[in-house]
Amino acid sequence: MARRRSRGAGVEGPRWATCRLDEAQLKTLAEVLEEGPAAHGWVEDQRWTLARVTRLIFELYRVRYTPRGVSYLLHRIGWTPQMPQHVAAERDEDKVTTWVKETWPRVKVLPPG
């Protein structure tokens, strides 16, 4: 109902129809995001979350976005959501491959118990 009234009142569209950051700010934001979260104080892990990017945008430009708005903004500059891989940093792929080829066939044929 509110959309109908706003359209009828001559408003061009929803507030999120236009980006509140200009092209130079978007370029700078992409460069800052490439530096990683640790460069901006988040050292506990290396993931950009919507909440972190929202805070970063406010700190850089004093512009407030909702997490959903940040999601649209990130998509616009080419960033996509990704699930982190849960792989141990100490994992040695050569040792894993050797174990699968040499040890696993012997273990697999042992009777249970």
Phi and psi in degrees as a GROMACS rama.xvg file:
@    title "Ramachandran Plot"
@    xaxis  label "Phi"
@    yaxis  label "Psi"
@TYPE xy
-65.76  -34.858  ALA-2
-65.3406  -42.0251  ARG-3
-60.4563  -43.8658  ARG-4
-65.0402  -41.9335  ARG-5
-67.6445  -38.0228  SER-6
-64.1739  -41.7451  ARG-7
-67.5055  -25.4811  GLY-8
-85.0181  1.28805  ALA-9
93.4662  7.87453  GLY-10
-74.1011  136.763  VAL-11
-65.827  -32.0376  GLU-12
169.273  -170.739  GLY-13
-63.6755  158.518  PRO-14
-59.3135  -32.4143  ARG-15
-82.2071  4.06225  TRP-16
-66.6933  -26.3819  ALA-17
-119.954  147.421  THR-18
-79.0756  139.476  CYS-19
-86.3793  -6.13912  ARG-20
-107.724  140.42  LEU-21
-81.9896  176.32  ASP-22
-62.1513  -38.5285  GLU-23
-64.1511  -41.4649  ALA-24
-66.3834  -38.9769  GLN-25
-63.5926  -40.6449  LEU-26
-64.4295  -44.6324  LYS-27
-63.4275  -41.2073  THR-28
-59.8287  -45.1608  LEU-29
-60.1626  -40.9648  ALA-30
-66.0578  -41.0864  GLU-31
-65.8912  -40.8966  VAL-32
-63.9635  -34.6313  LEU-33
-62.9716  -27.0816  GLU-34
-65.7015  -23.6063  GLU-35
92.7138  159.682  GLY-36
-63.0031  -34.1806  PRO-37
-62.0355  -32.9663  ALA-38
-66.8716  -12.5849  ALA-39
-121.453  19.7804  HIS-40
101.957  -7.0092  GLY-41
-98.3223  91.1171  TRP-42
-97.9498  -11.3682  VAL-43
-69.1262  -26.7328  GLU-44
-156.995  167.933  ASP-45
-108.87  47.705  GLN-46
-120.86  135.244  ARG-47
-85.894  121.757  TRP-48
-103.227  162.822  THR-49
-60.6002  -38.0024  LEU-50
-63.7626  -40.8788  ALA-51
-66.7397  -43.6866  ARG-52
-66.816  -37.9256  VAL-53
-58.2926  -46.7991  THR-54
-65.1609  -42.0525  ARG-55
-61.2399  -44.9257  LEU-56
-60.0896  -41.8321  ILE-57
-65.4727  -41.971  PHE-58
-65.3301  -36.4955  GLU-59
-78.2789  -43.4183  LEU-60
-121.262  -4.1459  TYR-61
56.3993  37.5813  ARG-62
-117.725  129.845  VAL-63
-94.7456  132.957  ARG-64
-126.938  151.66  TYR-65
-81.8107  160.933  THR-66
-56.1118  -37.5354  PRO-67
-65.2357  -40.1172  ARG-68
-64.0193  -37.4923  GLY-69
-65.1977  -38.0325  VAL-70
-59.8108  -45.0432  SER-71
-63.3301  -41.7293  TYR-72
-63.9349  -44.9115  LEU-73
-62.4698  -40.4124  LEU-74
-61.6888  -39.8873  HIS-75
-61.7507  -35.4808  ARG-76
-94.4908  9.92864  ILE-77
96.2904  6.5329  GLY-78
-90.0696  139.815  TRP-79
-123.564  151.185  THR-80
-69.0251  140.78  PRO-81
-138.889  149.189  GLN-82
-89.8349  131.462  MET-83
-69.225  147.52  PRO-84
-81.3397  136.534  GLN-85
-101.324  77.5687  HIS-86
-123.287  132.611  VAL-87
-61.5063  137.117  ALA-88
-64.08  -26.9766  ALA-89
-83.6552  -3.30133  GLU-90
-59.7748  131.721  ARG-91
-111.342  104.561  ASP-92
-60.6323  -35.3071  GLU-93
-64.1655  -42.2898  ASP-94
-66.7882  -39.2089  LYS-95
-62.9573  -45.6344  VAL-96
-61.6494  -43.5988  THR-97
-62.1981  -44.485  THR-98
-61.1934  -44.5768  TRP-99
-62.7138  -39.4699  VAL-100
-77.1919  -37.9002  LYS-101
-101.269  -46.7433  GLU-102
-86.8543  -43.0391  THR-103
-57.6836  -43.4538  TRP-104
-58.5154  -34.8082  PRO-105
-72.7716  -41.0555  ARG-106
-68.8954  -37.6469  VAL-107
-61.4714  -33.5533  LYS-108
-88.1009  -8.18746  VAL-109
-68.9086  139.079  LEU-110
-69.6696  149.082  PRO-111
-66.5718  149.872  PRO-112
